[in-house]
Amino acid sequence: MQKKFKTVAVGGTFDEFHKGHRILLFKAFEVGEQVLIGLCSDEFFKKLNKPHPAAPYKKRLEELKDFLHDYGFLERAKIIPLNDVYGVTLRKDNLDALIVSKETEPMGHVINGERKERGLSPLKIVVIDMVPSENHAPISTTRIHRGEIDREGHLLKT
């Protein structure tokens, strides 16, 4: 089946690898022949000032690779450490699209703004809806760390 884009990018911390992460990646592999996955480095994660800790890069990388292997995506993926919000998105002629969630869509527009400043053409932005948990609030790593939901979005406390 012909893919819509030759190369797409997606980025994140991918901590507590959950259903939302899987759906984001499924979309990336659905529309892109090759998928560049920016995985937040430990140093970059610290700068994000999240309200919770994250597993070490190596552990998050292992979980991500396990997912890619299990679904036959490994040979179409390239995982690269993400040390800032831009990753490889400001290079010339290496990407066609960004795959983002509704939550991270504004960053896609920031990236395209910076690309424009540098004389690069904008990337197509493919947005997926946030994946809802049992109580219809989005699944998020923060909610998992708080003990509200599990990685599938099932409620753990009322």
C-alpha positions in Angstrom: 0.0 0.0 0.0 1.3 3.4 -1.0 2.0 5.7 2.0 1.1 9.3 2.0 4.5 10.6 3.0 8.1 9.3 2.4 9.4 10.4 5.9 7.5 11.6 8.9 8.6 12.5 12.4 7.1 12.1 15.8 8.7 13.0 19.2 8.1 12.5 22.8 9.3 11.3 26.2 7.3 8.0 25.8 7.4 7.5 29.5 4.9 4.9 30.9 4.5 3.8 27.3 0.6 3.9 27.0 -2.3 3.5 24.6 -2.0 7.1 23.5 1.6 6.6 22.5 0.8 3.5 20.6 -2.0 5.2 18.6 0.3 8.1 17.8 2.9 5.7 16.5 0.3 3.6 14.6 -0.7 6.8 12.8 2.9 7.7 12.0 3.5 4.2 10.4 0.1 4.4 8.6 1.0 7.6 6.7 4.8 7.4 6.5 7.1 5.0 4.8 9.9 5.9 7.2 9.3 7.2 10.7 11.9 9.2 12.7 11.1 9.0 16.4 12.7 11.6 18.6 13.0 10.2 22.1 13.6 12.8 24.8 17.0 12.5 26.3 17.2 12.5 30.1 18.8 16.0 30.0 16.0 17.4 27.8 13.3 15.8 30.0 14.7 17.7 33.0 14.4 21.0 31.2 10.7 20.3 30.5 9.8 20.7 34.2 7.2 17.9 34.1 5.3 17.3 37.4 6.7 13.8 37.6 9.9 11.9 37.1 10.6 9.8 34.0 12.2 6.4 33.5 15.8 6.6 32.3 16.3 7.0 28.5 17.6 3.5 28.2 14.5 2.0 29.7 12.1 4.1 27.6 14.2 3.2 24.5 13.8 -0.5 25.3 10.0 -0.2 25.7 9.8 1.7 22.4 11.9 -0.8 20.6 9.8 -3.7 22.0 6.7 -2.1 20.6 8.2 -1.5 17.2 9.5 -5.1 17.1 6.1 -6.5 18.2 4.3 -4.7 15.4 6.9 -5.2 12.6 7.8 -1.5 12.5 11.4 -1.7 13.5 12.9 -1.7 10.0 10.9 1.4 9.0 11.8 3.3 12.2 14.8 5.4 13.2 15.0 6.4 16.9 17.1 9.4 17.6 17.8 11.2 21.0 15.8 14.4 21.3 17.8 17.1 23.0 15.5 20.1 22.2 12.1 20.7 20.8 13.2 20.8 17.2 15.2 17.5 16.9 15.9 16.9 13.2 12.9 19.0 12.0 15.0 22.0 11.0 17.2 20.1 8.5 16.6 20.6 4.8 14.8 17.9 2.7 14.6 15.2 5.3 11.0 15.3 6.3 7.5 15.6 4.8 5.3 15.6 7.9 5.0 15.8 11.7 2.6 13.5 13.5 1.3 15.2 16.7 -1.5 14.9 19.2 -3.9 17.7 19.8 -1.9 18.5 23.0 1.4 18.9 21.0 -0.1 20.5 17.9 1.0 24.0 18.9 4.7 22.8 18.9 4.2 21.7 15.3 3.3 25.2 14.4 6.3 26.6 16.3 8.5 24.2 14.3 7.0 25.3 11.0 7.5 29.0 12.1 11.2 28.3 12.7 11.4 26.4 9.3 9.9 29.4 7.6 12.5 31.7 9.3 15.2 29.5 7.9 13.8 29.5 4.4 12.5 25.9 4.6 9.1 24.8 3.4 6.6 23.9 6.1 5.9 20.3 7.1 2.4 18.9 6.9 1.0 18.5 10.4 -1.0 15.3 11.0 -3.0 15.7 14.2 -4.5 12.8 16.1 -7.1 13.3 18.9 -6.1 12.7 22.4 -6.9 9.1 23.4 -9.6 9.0 26.1 -9.5 7.0 29.3 -12.6 5.3 30.8 -13.8 8.6 32.3 -13.3 10.3 28.9 -10.4 12.5 30.1 -7.2 12.1 28.0 -4.8 9.3 28.8 -1.5 10.9 29.9 1.7 10.0 31.6 1.0 12.5 34.3 -2.3 10.8 35.1 -0.6 7.4 35.2 2.1 8.8 37.6 -0.7 10.2 39.8 -2.2 6.7 40.0 -5.5 7.8 38.4 -5.3 5.4 35.4 -3.3 2.6 34.1 -1.5 2.5 30.7 -4.7 1.4 28.9 -6.8 4.3 30.4 -8.6 2.1 33.0 -9.5 4.1 36.2 -7.5 3.1 39.3 -9.3 5.4 41.8 -12.4 7.4 41.9 
